């Protein structure tokens, strides 16, 4: 497993830890088979974008935290695409 895989999978796990209880089936598929459906991928992309935007609205957040949030968002999007996880069109 590469560093990219570790970070991206950690972000996916963080997403599931913060998401609604109705995502339980998607969580089971992710944990058991590493599969993500198109709706979940779309939600992940939105969640990552919101995290990046939130970093810019937090008064205590400085440039390093903002840059890290943007990098993590792009890393997750790139990893999803590289692993064939597609969002809704």
N, CA, C and O atoms as CSV, one atom per row, in Angstrom:
chain,resi,resn,atom,element,x,y,z
A,1,UNK,N,N,0.846,-1.173,0.000
A,1,UNK,CA,C,0.000,0.000,0.000
A,1,UNK,C,C,0.899,1.246,0.000
A,1,UNK,O,O,1.851,1.346,0.773
A,2,UNK,N,N,0.573,2.171,-0.872
A,2,UNK,CA,C,1.357,3.399,-0.975
A,2,UNK,C,C,0.879,4.427,0.053
A,2,UNK,O,O,-0.154,4.251,0.700
A,3,UNK,N,N,1.650,5.492,0.182
A,3,UNK,CA,C,1.258,6.594,1.066
A,3,UNK,C,C,-0.073,7.186,0.590
A,3,UNK,O,O,-0.942,7.512,1.399
A,4,UNK,N,N,-0.220,7.318,-0.717
A,4,UNK,CA,C,-1.466,7.833,-1.294
A,4,UNK,C,C,-2.651,6.968,-0.881
A,4,UNK,O,O,-3.695,7.487,-0.486
A,5,UNK,N,N,-2.490,5.652,-0.972
A,5,UNK,CA,C,-3.554,4.729,-0.558
A,5,UNK,C,C,-3.898,4.908,0.916
A,5,UNK,O,O,-5.071,4.963,1.287
A,6,UNK,N,N,-2.876,4.999,1.746
A,6,UNK,CA,C,-3.102,5.137,3.188
A,6,UNK,C,C,-3.869,6.406,3.529
A,6,UNK,O,O,-4.818,6.376,4.313
A,7,UNK,N,N,-3.455,7.514,2.939
A,7,UNK,CA,C,-4.118,8.786,3.221
A,7,UNK,C,C,-5.549,8.767,2.699
A,7,UNK,O,O,-6.475,9.165,3.406
A,8,UNK,N,N,-5.733,8.310,1.470
A,8,UNK,CA,C,-7.071,8.288,0.870
A,8,UNK,C,C,-8.012,7.364,1.651
A,8,UNK,O,O,-9.154,7.731,1.927
A,9,UNK,N,N,-7.543,6.190,2.000
A,9,UNK,CA,C,-8.385,5.261,2.758
A,9,UNK,C,C,-8.696,5.823,4.142
A,9,UNK,O,O,-9.790,5.610,4.665
A,10,UNK,N,N,-7.751,6.532,4.731
A,10,UNK,CA,C,-8.013,7.194,6.007
A,10,UNK,C,C,-9.094,8.253,5.878
A,10,UNK,O,O,-9.937,8.400,6.762
A,11,UNK,N,N,-9.068,8.993,4.770
A,11,UNK,CA,C,-10.105,10.002,4.541
A,11,UNK,C,C,-11.474,9.355,4.327
A,11,UNK,O,O,-12.485,9.862,4.812
A,12,UNK,N,N,-11.503,8.246,3.609
A,12,UNK,CA,C,-12.773,7.533,3.413
A,12,UNK,C,C,-13.299,7.041,4.759
A,12,UNK,O,O,-14.491,7.159,5.043
A,13,UNK,N,N,-12.423,6.496,5.578
A,13,UNK,CA,C,-12.842,6.045,6.910
A,13,UNK,C,C,-13.351,7.213,7.754
A,13,UNK,O,O,-14.335,7.082,8.481
A,14,UNK,N,N,-12.677,8.347,7.651
A,14,UNK,CA,C,-13.119,9.539,8.380
A,14,UNK,C,C,-14.492,9.995,7.891
A,14,UNK,O,O,-15.337,10.393,8.692
A,15,UNK,N,N,-14.711,9.938,6.590
A,15,UNK,CA,C,-16.018,10.280,6.022
A,15,UNK,C,C,-17.100,9.390,6.627
A,15,UNK,O,O,-18.133,9.884,7.078
A,16,UNK,N,N,-16.866,8.094,6.637
A,16,UNK,CA,C,-17.869,7.180,7.182
A,16,UNK,C,C,-18.078,7.391,8.681
A,16,UNK,O,O,-19.189,7.209,9.180
A,17,UNK,N,N,-17.035,7.767,9.395
A,17,UNK,CA,C,-17.175,8.018,10.832
A,17,UNK,C,C,-18.052,9.235,11.104
A,17,UNK,O,O,-18.674,9.327,12.162
A,18,UNK,N,N,-18.106,10.162,10.164
A,18,UNK,CA,C,-18.872,11.392,10.353
A,18,UNK,C,C,-20.213,11.392,9.635
A,18,UNK,O,O,-20.984,12.339,9.789
A,19,UNK,N,N,-20.513,10.369,8.863
A,19,UNK,CA,C,-21.715,10.422,8.024
A,19,UNK,C,C,-22.954,9.888,8.750
A,19,UNK,O,O,-22.894,9.415,9.885
A,20,UNK,N,N,-24.049,9.987,8.052
A,20,UNK,CA,C,-25.343,9.586,8.603
A,20,UNK,C,C,-25.420,8.066,8.800
A,20,UNK,O,O,-24.715,7.308,8.135
A,21,UNK,N,N,-26.282,7.639,9.717
A,21,UNK,CA,C,-26.442,6.195,9.956
A,21,UNK,C,C,-26.979,5.438,8.744
A,21,UNK,O,O,-26.757,4.232,8.634
A,22,UNK,N,N,-27.683,6.118,7.828
A,22,UNK,CA,C,-28.234,5.414,6.675
A,22,UNK,C,C,-27.164,5.020,5.654
A,22,UNK,O,O,-27.474,4.387,4.645
A,23,UNK,N,N,-25.928,5.386,5.907
A,23,UNK,CA,C,-24.823,4.992,5.037
A,23,UNK,C,C,-24.187,3.684,5.502
A,23,UNK,O,O,-23.105,3.312,5.048
A,24,UNK,N,N,-24.861,3.003,6.399
A,24,UNK,CA,C,-24.299,1.793,6.993
A,24,UNK,C,C,-23.999,0.705,5.955
A,24,UNK,O,O,-22.969,0.038,6.045
A,25,UNK,N,N,-24.884,0.521,4.977
A,25,UNK,CA,C,-24.645,-0.495,3.946
A,25,UNK,C,C,-23.412,-0.156,3.113
A,25,UNK,O,O,-22.627,-1.039,2.769
A,26,UNK,N,N,-23.248,1.117,2.792
A,26,UNK,CA,C,-22.067,1.537,2.040
A,26,UNK,C,C,-20.805,1.302,2.869
A,26,UNK,O,O,-19.770,0.910,2.331
A,27,UNK,N,N,-20.891,1.537,4.160
A,27,UNK,CA,C,-19.751,1.303,5.049
A,27,UNK,C,C,-19.380,-0.178,5.071
A,27,UNK,O,O,-18.198,-0.521,5.027
A,28,UNK,N,N,-20.364,-1.043,5.139
A,28,UNK,CA,C,-20.101,-2.490,5.145
A,28,UNK,C,C,-19.413,-2.902,3.844
A,28,UNK,O,O,-18.440,-3.656,3.870
A,29,UNK,N,N,-19.917,-2.408,2.696
A,29,UNK,CA,C,-19.282,-2.736,1.408
A,29,UNK,C,C,-17.846,-2.232,1.367
A,29,UNK,O,O,-16.958,-2.912,0.852
A,30,UNK,N,N,-17.618,-1.037,1.912
A,30,UNK,CA,C,-16.275,-0.468,1.928
A,30,UNK,C,C,-15.339,-1.304,2.793
A,30,UNK,O,O,-14.234,-1.640,2.367
A,31,UNK,N,N,-15.773,-1.639,3.994
A,31,UNK,CA,C,-14.904,-2.373,4.926
A,31,UNK,C,C,-14.664,-3.816,4.493
A,31,UNK,O,O,-13.566,-4.342,4.672
A,32,UNK,N,N,-15.687,-4.461,3.923
A,32,UNK,CA,C,-15.540,-5.867,3.558
A,32,UNK,C,C,-14.885,-6.070,2.192
A,32,UNK,O,O,-14.071,-6.977,2.021
A,33,UNK,N,N,-15.237,-5.226,1.220
A,33,UNK,CA,C,-14.771,-5.460,-0.147
A,33,UNK,C,C,-14.016,-4.292,-0.766
A,33,UNK,O,O,-13.510,-4.405,-1.882
A,34,UNK,N,N,-13.934,-3.169,-0.053
A,34,UNK,CA,C,-13.266,-2.003,-0.616
A,34,UNK,C,C,-14.032,-1.358,-1.749
A,34,UNK,O,O,-13.449,-0.672,-2.589
A,35,UNK,N,N,-15.352,-1.576,-1.778
A,35,UNK,CA,C,-16.191,-1.048,-2.861
A,35,UNK,C,C,-16.912,0.218,-2.420
A,35,UNK,O,O,-17.340,0.345,-1.273
A,36,UNK,N,N,-17.036,1.144,-3.356
A,36,UNK,CA,C,-17.787,2.372,-3.131
A,36,UNK,C,C,-18.757,2.553,-4.298
A,36,UNK,O,O,-18.350,2.518,-5.460
A,37,UNK,N,N,-20.032,2.747,-3.988
A,37,UNK,CA,C,-20.997,2.980,-5.059
A,37,UNK,C,C,-20.916,4.431,-5.522
A,37,UNK,O,O,-20.280,5.262,-4.873
A,38,UNK,N,N,-21.559,4.729,-6.638
A,38,UNK,CA,C,-21.458,6.053,-7.261
A,38,UNK,C,C,-22.022,7.155,-6.368
A,38,UNK,O,O,-21.492,8.266,-6.344
A,39,UNK,N,N,-23.089,6.858,-5.638
A,39,UNK,CA,C,-23.663,7.867,-4.742
A,39,UNK,C,C,-22.674,8.191,-3.632
A,39,UNK,O,O,-22.464,9.359,-3.306
A,40,UNK,N,N,-22.072,7.172,-3.056
A,40,UNK,CA,C,-21.100,7.377,-1.981
A,40,UNK,C,C,-19.882,8.141,-2.489
A,40,UNK,O,O,-19.360,9.004,-1.783
A,41,UNK,N,N,-19.426,7.838,-3.693
A,41,UNK,CA,C,-18.290,8.563,-4.270
A,41,UNK,C,C,-18.653,10.037,-4.442
A,41,UNK,O,O,-17.837,10.914,-4.158
A,42,UNK,N,N,-19.860,10.308,-4.901
A,42,UNK,CA,C,-20.310,11.696,-5.044
A,42,UNK,C,C,-20.346,12.387,-3.684
A,42,UNK,O,O,-19.933,13.539,-3.556
A,43,UNK,N,N,-20.836,11.688,-2.686
A,43,UNK,CA,C,-20.886,12.253,-1.332
A,43,UNK,C,C,-19.479,12.486,-0.780
A,43,UNK,O,O,-19.237,13.487,-0.106
A,44,UNK,N,N,-18.569,11.584,-1.058
A,44,UNK,CA,C,-17.177,11.745,-0.623
A,44,UNK,C,C,-16.548,12.989,-1.240
A,44,UNK,O,O,-15.867,13.755,-0.558
A,45,UNK,N,N,-16.778,13.181,-2.522
A,45,UNK,CA,C,-16.213,14.346,-3.202
A,45,UNK,C,C,-16.778,15.636,-2.607
A,45,UNK,O,O,-16.045,16.603,-2.396
A,46,UNK,N,N,-18.072,15.644,-2.339
A,46,UNK,CA,C,-18.703,16.818,-1.740
A,46,UNK,C,C,-18.177,17.051,-0.324
A,46,UNK,O,O,-17.886,18.185,0.056
A,47,UNK,N,N,-18.058,15.985,0.444
A,47,UNK,CA,C,-17.536,16.074,1.805
A,47,UNK,C,C,-16.119,16.654,1.789
A,47,UNK,O,O,-15.798,17.526,2.596
A,48,UNK,N,N,-15.276,16.175,0.879
A,48,UNK,CA,C,-13.898,16.668,0.789
A,48,UNK,C,C,-13.870,18.143,0.401
A,48,UNK,O,O,-13.066,18.909,0.931
A,49,UNK,N,N,-14.733,18.538,-0.512
A,49,UNK,CA,C,-14.805,19.951,-0.904
A,49,UNK,C,C,-15.260,20.812,0.268
A,49,UNK,O,O,-14.723,21.897,0.491
A,50,UNK,N,N,-16.240,20.333,1.008
A,50,UNK,CA,C,-16.724,21.083,2.176
A,50,UNK,C,C,-15.639,21.218,3.240
A,50,UNK,O,O,-15.525,22.264,3.878
A,51,UNK,N,N,-14.845,20.171,3.436
A,51,UNK,CA,C,-13.740,20.245,4.403
A,51,UNK,C,C,-12.737,21.309,3.980
A,51,UNK,O,O,-12.241,22.070,4.811
A,52,UNK,N,N,-12.440,21.358,2.687
A,52,UNK,CA,C,-11.490,22.348,2.188
A,52,UNK,C,C,-12.045,23.764,2.360
A,52,UNK,O,O,-11.326,24.669,2.783
A,53,UNK,N,N,-13.315,23.950,2.033
A,53,UNK,CA,C,-13.931,25.272,2.198
A,53,UNK,C,C,-13.991,25.680,3.665
A,53,UNK,O,O,-13.768,26.842,4.003
A,54,UNK,N,N,-14.291,24.725,4.525
A,54,UNK,CA,C,-14.372,25.007,5.954
A,54,UNK,C,C,-13.032,25.498,6.502
A,54,UNK,O,O,-12.992,26.340,7.399
A,55,UNK,N,N,-11.954,24.974,5.966
A,55,UNK,CA,C,-10.624,25.401,6.420
A,55,UNK,C,C,-10.395,26.889,6.140
A,55,UNK,O,O,-9.642,27.551,6.854
A,56,UNK,N,N,-11.041,27.400,5.111
A,56,UNK,CA,C,-10.886,28.822,4.785
A,56,UNK,C,C,-11.813,29.716,5.603
A,56,UNK,O,O,-11.594,30.925,5.678
A,57,UNK,N,N,-12.827,29.149,6.205
A,57,UNK,CA,C,-13.783,29.961,6.974
A,57,UNK,C,C,-13.497,29.955,8.469
A,57,UNK,O,O,-14.031,30.783,9.205
A,58,UNK,N,N,-12.660,29.030,8.921
A,58,UNK,CA,C,-12.302,28.974,10.341
A,58,UNK,C,C,-11.319,30.084,10.678
A,58,UNK,O,O,-10.257,30.171,10.061
A,59,UNK,N,N,-11.650,30.931,11.641
A,59,UNK,CA,C,-10.726,32.017,12.007
A,59,UNK,C,C,-9.369,31.504,12.489
A,59,UNK,O,O,-8.345,32.155,12.281
A,60,UNK,N,N,-9.365,30.347,13.128
A,60,UNK,CA,C,-8.109,29.820,13.682
A,60,UNK,C,C,-7.280,29.084,12.633
A,60,UNK,O,O,-6.148,28.682,12.905
A,61,UNK,N,N,-7.831,28.908,11.449
A,61,UNK,CA,C,-7.142,28.157,10.402
A,61,UNK,C,C,-6.220,29.079,9.611
A,61,UNK,O,O,-6.644,30.108,9.086
A,62,UNK,N,N,-4.963,28.690,9.539
A,62,UNK,CA,C,-3.994,29.476,8.797
A,62,UNK,C,C,-3.710,28.866,7.435
A,62,UNK,O,O,-4.317,27.868,7.048
A,63,UNK,N,N,-2.803,29.464,6.732
A,63,UNK,CA,C,-2.457,29.011,5.385
A,63,UNK,C,C,-2.018,27.543,5.341
A,63,UNK,O,O,-2.400,26.834,4.411
A,64,UNK,N,N,-1.230,27.061,6.310
A,64,UNK,CA,C,-0.833,25.644,6.251
A,64,UNK,C,C,-2.025,24.683,6.347
A,64,UNK,O,O,-2.074,23.681,5.634
A,65,UNK,N,N,-2.980,24.990,7.225
A,65,UNK,CA,C,-4.158,24.128,7.365
A,65,UNK,C,C,-5.023,24.202,6.108
A,65,UNK,O,O,-5.577,23.194,5.670
A,66,UNK,N,N,-5.134,25.383,5.540
A,66,UNK,CA,C,-5.917,25.553,4.322
A,66,UNK,C,C,-5.293,24.775,3.166
A,66,UNK,O,O,-5.989,24.087,2.419
A,67,UNK,N,N,-3.991,24.892,3.032
A,67,UNK,CA,C,-3.291,24.175,1.961
A,67,UNK,C,C,-3.400,22.665,2.149
A,67,UNK,O,O,-3.564,21.927,1.178
A,68,UNK,N,N,-3.309,22.205,3.392
A,68,UNK,CA,C,-3.428,20.771,3.668
A,68,UNK,C,C,-4.813,20.256,3.298
A,68,UNK,O,O,-4.938,19.169,2.734
A,69,UNK,N,N,-5.848,21.020,3.609
A,69,UNK,CA,C,-7.213,20.606,3.289
A,69,UNK,C,C,-7.419,20.518,1.781
A,69,UNK,O,O,-8.068,19.592,1.295
A,70,UNK,N,N,-6.874,21.472,1.044
A,70,UNK,CA,C,-6.991,21.456,-0.417
A,70,UNK,C,C,-6.211,20.274,-0.994
A,70,UNK,O,O,-6.685,19.604,-1.912
A,71,UNK,N,N,-5.020,20.019,-0.458
A,71,UNK,CA,C,-4.213,18.871,-0.919
A,71,UNK,C,C,-4.931,17.556,-0.646
A,71,UNK,O,O,-4.960,16.674,-1.504
A,72,UNK,N,N,-5.508,17.421,0.541
A,72,UNK,CA,C,-6.226,16.183,0.881
A,72,UNK,C,C,-7.423,15.985,-0.037
A,72,UNK,O,O,-7.696,14.864,-0.466
A,73,UNK,N,N,-8.134,17.055,-0.339
A,73,UNK,CA,C,-9.272,16.958,-1.251
A,73,UNK,C,C,-8.817,16.440,-2.613
A,73,UNK,O,O,-9.417,15.521,-3.170
A,74,UNK,N,N,-7.764,17.032,-3.136
A,74,UNK,CA,C,-7.283,16.624,-4.459
A,74,UNK,C,C,-6.733,15.205,-4.432
A,74,UNK,O,O,-6.939,14.439,-5.373
A,75,UNK,N,N,-6.041,14.858,-3.369
A,75,UNK,CA,C,-5.514,13.507,-3.225
A,75,UNK,C,C,-6.650,12.482,-3.250
A,75,UNK,O,O,-6.555,11.458,-3.925
A,76,UNK,N,N,-7.720,12.765,-2.513
A,76,UNK,CA,C,-8.854,11.845,-2.469
A,76,UNK,C,C,-9.497,11.719,-3.843
A,76,UNK,O,O,-9.799,10.611,-4.287
A,77,UNK,N,N,-9.708,12.835,-4.515
A,77,UNK,CA,C,-10.321,12.806,-5.847
A,77,UNK,C,C,-9.447,12.019,-6.824
A,77,UNK,O,O,-9.954,11.202,-7.592
A,78,UNK,N,N,-8.151,12.261,-6.794
A,78,UNK,CA,C,-7.230,11.533,-7.673
A,78,UNK,C,C,-7.239,10.039,-7.364
A,78,UNK,O,O,-7.240,9.214,-8.277
A,79,UNK,N,N,-7.244,9.691,-6.079
A,79,UNK,CA,C,-7.240,8.284,-5.687
A,79,UNK,C,C,-8.528,7.595,-6.122
A,79,UNK,O,O,-8.497,6.472,-6.625
A,80,UNK,N,N,-9.657,8.267,-5.928
A,80,UNK,CA,C,-10.930,7.685,-6.354
A,80,UNK,C,C,-10.914,7.387,-7.853
A,80,UNK,O,O,-11.322,6.308,-8.282
A,81,UNK,N,N,-10.444,8.344,-8.639
A,81,UNK,CA,C,-10.388,8.168,-10.090
A,81,UNK,C,C,-9.413,7.064,-10.483
A,81,UNK,O,O,-9.718,6.240,-11.345
A,82,UNK,N,N,-8.247,7.049,-9.854
A,82,UNK,CA,C,-7.227,6.051,-10.182
A,82,UNK,C,C,-7.677,4.633,-9.851
A,82,UNK,O,O,-7.205,3.671,-10.456
A,83,UNK,N,N,-8.585,4.503,-8.895
A,83,UNK,CA,C,-9.058,3.180,-8.479
A,83,UNK,C,C,-10.418,2.825,-9.072
A,83,UNK,O,O,-11.050,1.854,-8.657
A,84,UNK,N,N,-10.859,3.614,-10.039
A,84,UNK,CA,C,-12.092,3.297,-10.757
A,84,UNK,C,C,-13.370,3.619,-10.011
A,84,UNK,O,O,-14.441,3.154,-10.399
A,85,UNK,N,N,-13.283,4.400,-8.958
A,85,UNK,CA,C,-14.482,4.797,-8.213
A,85,UNK,C,C,-15.049,6.034,-8.871
A,85,UNK,O,O,-14.442,7.103,-8.814
A,86,UNK,N,N,-16.211,5.903,-9.499
A,86,UNK,CA,C,-16.796,7.008,-10.237
A,86,UNK,C,C,-17.960,7.625,-9.504
A,86,UNK,O,O,-18.730,6.942,-8.829
A,87,UNK,N,N,-18.075,8.949,-9.651
A,87,UNK,CA,C,-19.197,9.680,-9.060
A,87,UNK,C,C,-20.358,9.682,-10.045
A,87,UNK,O,O,-20.212,9.287,-11.201
A,88,UNK,N,N,-21.500,10.127,-9.573
A,88,UNK,CA,C,-22.639,10.297,-10.453
A,88,UNK,C,C,-22.321,11.371,-11.484
A,88,UNK,O,O,-21.602,12.328,-11.195
A,89,UNK,N,N,-22.847,11.209,-12.659
A,89,UNK,CA,C,-22.579,12.202,-13.732
A,89,UNK,C,C,-23.408,13.434,-13.546
A,89,UNK,O,O,-23.316,14.367,-14.344
